[in-house]
Amino acid sequence: MCCRGNAESCRHESVRLSRYGRHENSFNNRKMCQLMIRWFEEIVGYFDERTTSGAVEGINNKLKLIKRLGYGFRNFNNFRLRSL
C-alpha cells in the first residue's frame, strides 16, 4: 500500500487493496487485507490528524516491564512504589 501522505490517496489505495485481497489465493495476503480493512479508519485518521498512540503504547510497555520485574516483590506497596 502506497499512501501519498493524505487521507484521500489512502482511501483510494485501501479500496484497491480490498479488491486485490478478495481474489488473492494466499492465506497471508488475505489476512493482511482483512487487517487493513479492519483498521482503515485508524490508518486514515493518522493521515488526517498526524497523531499516533505512541505515547500511550510507551506507557503501557513500561508498565508491563515493571510488572514482569515485580514478580519478586513481597508486598503490593513495594510494587506500587516502583510503578509510580
C-alpha positions as a printed Julia matrix, in Angstrom:
84×3 Matrix{Float64}:
   0.0     0.0    0.0
   1.45    3.31  -1.01
  -0.35    6.26   0.56
   0.98    9.56  -0.68
   0.62   11.43   2.59
  -3.05   12.33   2.52
  -6.27   10.64   3.5
  -7.79   10.6    0.02
  -4.93    8.64  -1.53
  -5.04    6.28   1.44
  -8.75    5.67   0.83
  -8.08    5.01  -2.86
  -5.29    2.55  -2.08
  -7.37    0.72   0.51
 -10.18    0.17  -2.0
  -7.65   -1.19  -4.47
  -6.16   -3.4   -1.77
  -9.54   -4.79  -0.71
 -10.31   -5.74  -4.33
  -6.92   -7.41  -4.61
  -7.45   -9.28  -1.32
 -10.75  -10.8   -2.39
  -9.13  -12.53  -5.36
  -5.82  -13.46  -3.74
  -5.26  -17.16  -3.06
  -2.56  -16.72  -0.46
  -3.86  -17.0    3.12
  -1.34  -14.43   4.41
  -2.28  -11.84   1.8
  -5.98  -12.28   2.52
  -5.35  -11.87   6.26
  -3.26   -8.75   5.64
  -6.03   -7.25   3.52
  -8.62   -8.03   6.2
  -6.39   -6.37   8.79
  -6.02   -3.25   6.68
  -9.78   -3.05   6.12
 -10.49   -3.56   9.82
  -8.1    -0.75  10.85
  -8.99    1.52   7.92
 -10.42    4.41   9.98
  -7.39    4.5   12.27
  -4.99    4.5    9.32
  -6.87    7.31   7.59
  -7.06    9.15  10.92
  -3.28    9.27  11.01
  -3.18   11.0    7.64
  -5.92   13.45   8.68
  -4.58   14.38  12.13
  -0.94   13.19  12.1
  -1.37   11.79  15.61
  -0.42    8.38  16.88
  -0.91    6.41  20.05
   2.85    6.12  20.55
   2.91    7.84  23.95
   0.19    5.58  25.35
   1.87    2.5   23.91
   5.15    3.55  25.54
   3.5     3.9   28.95
   1.79    0.52  28.57
   5.09   -1.09  27.58
   6.86    0.41  30.61
   4.11   -0.79  32.98
   4.29   -4.3   31.55
   8.06   -4.3   32.01
   7.71   -3.22  35.64
   5.04   -5.87  36.16
   7.36   -8.56  34.81
  10.14   -7.34  37.08
   7.75   -7.11  40.02
   7.11  -10.81  40.45
   9.78  -10.92  43.16
   8.25   -8.22  45.39
   7.0    -9.45  48.73
   4.11   -7.0   49.02
   2.0    -4.79  46.79
   3.2    -1.5   48.35
   6.75   -2.07  47.1
   5.41   -2.87  43.64
   3.22    0.27  43.68
   6.15    2.48  44.7
   8.26    1.03  41.88
   5.44    1.61  39.37
   4.99    5.27  40.23
